[in-house]
Amino acid sequence: MKQDVSGAKHFHEALAATPKDLRQQMEWSFHIADEIDDALKAKGMTQKELAERLGTSAAAVSRWLGGGHNFTLSTLARISVVLDVPLISVPN
């Protein structure tokens, strides 16, 4: 049990030392990955089918859904169109 507490302490120390902008980027990335996964499930589409429609590999889609991917706006736009789901919102 002591080892778990120590590990948690190191995790929280590392998190506190992580710049806020990087933490925000990671939060957004994981949120987008969840949105893509939810859309795939809702449409009954596989990662492989999404990859084929996007002209990319199933491995790339798998990495995206693992979270932590630094998506480009171009990639997000392509995924949004294929899934017919807005992944980001920009106020007018």
N, C-alpha and C positions, 0 to 999 in steps of 0.2 A: 504494500500500500504506500509506503514511503516513497518508492520509486515513482509511482503515479503522480503524487503531489509534486515531486521535484520536476517531473516532465511537464506538468501543467504550469508550473512556475516559469520554466524556461520558455514555454510557448507564449505565455502572457508577456514576458520580458521582450521576446522577439517581436511580438505584435506591437507592443508599445514603441519599439525602436523603428518600426516600419513607417516611412513617410505617409502622411495622410492621403496624398494623391495616389500613391500606389495601393493603399488599402481601398480607396474608392474605386479605382480601376478594377481591382479583383472582385469587389462586390458587384459591380456592374456586369463583369464578365460572367460570373456565376449565375446572376439573375438572367442574363440573355440565354445562357446554356439551358437553364430551366425552362424558359419560354419556348425555345426551339424543341426541346424534348416534349413539352406539353402539347405543342402543335402537331408534332409527329404522331403522338398517341391519339390525339383527337381525330386526325385524318386517317389513322390506320396505316401510316406510311413508315417504312423501315429507313434506317440510316443509309442503307445501300441505295434505296430508291431516291432519297434526297440527294445523295452524292451523284447519282447518274443524271438527275435533272439539273444539277449545278455544274456538271462536267468536272467533278473532282473525285477524289478517292474516298472510299468508305472509311479509311483510316483517318483522313482529315476530319471528316464529320465526327468520328469517334473522339478525336482530340478536342474538338470544339465542345462537345457535350461533357467532356471531363472537367470543364471549367478552367478558368485561368488563361484562356486564349485572348490575345490582343486583336480583336476583330477590327477590320477596316470598314469604313462606311460602305465601300463598294460591296464587300462580302455581305454585310448586313442587309443592304438593299436587295441583293440577289436572293438571299434566303427569304426575306420578307415577301418578295414577289412569288417565289415558288410555293411558299406555305400559305400565302394570302393572309398573313398575320403581321401587324405592325410590331416590330421588335423594339423600336425606339420612337420617342415622340419629341418633336421639336416645335416649340410654340411659334406661332406666326407673328 
